[in-house]
Amino acid sequence: MTCWKWFGGLLKEAGVEITDKNKDSVDALIHQYIGEQSSYGHCSSDWKVVRKEIKSNQKMKTELIEKLKALS
C-alpha cells in the first residue's frame, strides 16, 4: 500500500486524481515533503502522525497542496 492514500482529502483539494501515469510522482513528492519536514523538526516521520500534523497546520497543508498542483 502506498502512503499517499492517507492524503486523499489533500489530493482532492489539490485537484490531483491518481492515475497509473502519476502515482509514482505523487508518491515521490509526498515522501520528499515529509522527509524535508521531519528533517527540519516540523513533523514526525511516522505517516499516521504526519497526516494529522499537516491537516492541522495550514501552512504545511498549503505548501503540500501547491507542490501537488505543480505535478499536473
ChimeraX commands (.cxc) that place a marker at each C-alpha (Angstrom):
marker #1 position 0.00,0.00,0.00 radius 0.5
marker #1 position 1.32,3.42,-0.86 radius 0.5
marker #1 position 1.24,6.01,1.89 radius 0.5
marker #1 position -0.30,8.81,-0.16 radius 0.5
marker #1 position -3.69,7.08,0.06 radius 0.5
marker #1 position -3.91,8.60,3.55 radius 0.5
marker #1 position -3.77,12.03,1.91 radius 0.5
marker #1 position -6.95,11.62,-0.14 radius 0.5
marker #1 position -8.51,14.89,1.05 radius 0.5
marker #1 position -5.34,16.83,0.28 radius 0.5
marker #1 position -5.09,15.28,-3.17 radius 0.5
marker #1 position -8.71,16.20,-3.83 radius 0.5
marker #1 position -8.13,19.76,-2.64 radius 0.5
marker #1 position -5.09,19.99,-4.91 radius 0.5
marker #1 position -7.18,18.73,-7.83 radius 0.5
marker #1 position -4.94,15.71,-8.27 radius 0.5
marker #1 position -6.51,12.48,-9.44 radius 0.5
marker #1 position -4.26,9.47,-9.02 radius 0.5
marker #1 position -3.62,7.58,-12.24 radius 0.5
marker #1 position -1.17,4.90,-13.27 radius 0.5
marker #1 position 0.79,7.66,-15.00 radius 0.5
marker #1 position 1.19,9.99,-11.99 radius 0.5
marker #1 position 1.05,7.75,-8.91 radius 0.5
marker #1 position 4.84,7.33,-8.72 radius 0.5
marker #1 position 5.37,11.09,-8.98 radius 0.5
marker #1 position 2.75,11.82,-6.32 radius 0.5
marker #1 position 4.25,9.17,-4.04 radius 0.5
marker #1 position 7.76,10.57,-4.51 radius 0.5
marker #1 position 6.64,14.16,-3.88 radius 0.5
marker #1 position 4.83,13.29,-0.66 radius 0.5
marker #1 position 7.79,11.21,0.56 radius 0.5
marker #1 position 10.14,14.09,-0.25 radius 0.5
marker #1 position 7.94,16.66,1.51 radius 0.5
marker #1 position 7.54,14.51,4.63 radius 0.5
marker #1 position 11.29,13.82,4.67 radius 0.5
marker #1 position 12.11,17.52,4.41 radius 0.5
marker #1 position 9.66,18.50,7.13 radius 0.5
marker #1 position 10.80,15.80,9.54 radius 0.5
marker #1 position 14.46,16.69,8.98 radius 0.5
marker #1 position 13.63,20.32,9.85 radius 0.5
marker #1 position 11.93,19.11,13.03 radius 0.5
marker #1 position 8.50,20.26,11.86 radius 0.5
marker #1 position 6.85,16.87,11.95 radius 0.5
marker #1 position 7.31,13.20,12.63 radius 0.5
marker #1 position 8.47,10.73,10.01 radius 0.5
marker #1 position 5.56,8.49,11.12 radius 0.5
marker #1 position 2.98,8.80,8.33 radius 0.5
marker #1 position -0.01,8.44,10.65 radius 0.5
marker #1 position 1.26,11.32,12.76 radius 0.5
marker #1 position 2.32,13.43,9.79 radius 0.5
marker #1 position -1.07,13.27,8.15 radius 0.5
marker #1 position -2.68,14.71,11.29 radius 0.5
marker #1 position 0.03,17.36,11.63 radius 0.5
marker #1 position -0.35,18.53,8.04 radius 0.5
marker #1 position -4.14,18.55,8.35 radius 0.5
marker #1 position -3.95,20.80,11.42 radius 0.5
marker #1 position -1.13,23.07,10.16 radius 0.5
marker #1 position -2.49,25.36,7.42 radius 0.5
marker #1 position 0.97,26.44,6.24 radius 0.5
marker #1 position 2.17,22.86,5.75 radius 0.5
marker #1 position -1.13,21.89,4.14 radius 0.5
marker #1 position -0.93,24.79,1.68 radius 0.5
marker #1 position 2.71,24.04,0.82 radius 0.5
marker #1 position 1.97,20.41,0.07 radius 0.5
marker #1 position -1.12,21.26,-1.98 radius 0.5
marker #1 position 0.88,23.73,-4.09 radius 0.5
marker #1 position 3.57,21.11,-4.69 radius 0.5
marker #1 position 0.94,18.57,-5.70 radius 0.5
marker #1 position -0.73,21.05,-8.06 radius 0.5
marker #1 position 2.62,21.60,-9.78 radius 0.5
marker #1 position 2.67,17.92,-10.77 radius 0.5
marker #1 position -0.36,18.36,-13.02 radius 0.5
marker link #1:1,2 radius 0.2
marker link #1:2,3 radius 0.2
marker link #1:3,4 radius 0.2
marker link #1:4,5 radius 0.2
marker link #1:5,6 radius 0.2
marker link #1:6,7 radius 0.2
marker link #1:7,8 radius 0.2
marker link #1:8,9 radius 0.2
marker link #1:9,10 radius 0.2
marker link #1:10,11 radius 0.2
marker link #1:11,12 radius 0.2
marker link #1:12,13 radius 0.2
marker link #1:13,14 radius 0.2
marker link #1:14,15 radius 0.2
marker link #1:15,16 radius 0.2
marker link #1:16,17 radius 0.2
marker link #1:17,18 radius 0.2
marker link #1:18,19 radius 0.2
marker link #1:19,20 radius 0.2
marker link #1:20,21 radius 0.2
marker link #1:21,22 radius 0.2
marker link #1:22,23 radius 0.2
marker link #1:23,24 radius 0.2
marker link #1:24,25 radius 0.2
marker link #1:25,26 radius 0.2
marker link #1:26,27 radius 0.2
marker link #1:27,28 radius 0.2
marker link #1:28,29 radius 0.2
marker link #1:29,30 radius 0.2
marker link #1:30,31 radius 0.2
marker link #1:31,32 radius 0.2
marker link #1:32,33 radius 0.2
marker link #1:33,34 radius 0.2
marker link #1:34,35 radius 0.2
marker link #1:35,36 radius 0.2
marker link #1:36,37 radius 0.2
marker link #1:37,38 radius 0.2
marker link #1:38,39 radius 0.2
marker link #1:39,40 radius 0.2
marker link #1:40,41 radius 0.2
marker link #1:41,42 radius 0.2
marker link #1:42,43 radius 0.2
marker link #1:43,44 radius 0.2
marker link #1:44,45 radius 0.2
marker link #1:45,46 radius 0.2
marker link #1:46,47 radius 0.2
marker link #1:47,48 radius 0.2
marker link #1:48,49 radius 0.2
marker link #1:49,50 radius 0.2
marker link #1:50,51 radius 0.2
marker link #1:51,52 radius 0.2
marker link #1:52,53 radius 0.2
marker link #1:53,54 radius 0.2
marker link #1:54,55 radius 0.2
marker link #1:55,56 radius 0.2
marker link #1:56,57 radius 0.2
marker link #1:57,58 radius 0.2
marker link #1:58,59 radius 0.2
marker link #1:59,60 radius 0.2
marker link #1:60,61 radius 0.2
marker link #1:61,62 radius 0.2
marker link #1:62,63 radius 0.2
marker link #1:63,64 radius 0.2
marker link #1:64,65 radius 0.2
marker link #1:65,66 radius 0.2
marker link #1:66,67 radius 0.2
marker link #1:67,68 radius 0.2
marker link #1:68,69 radius 0.2
marker link #1:69,70 radius 0.2
marker link #1:70,71 radius 0.2
marker link #1:71,72 radius 0.2
view
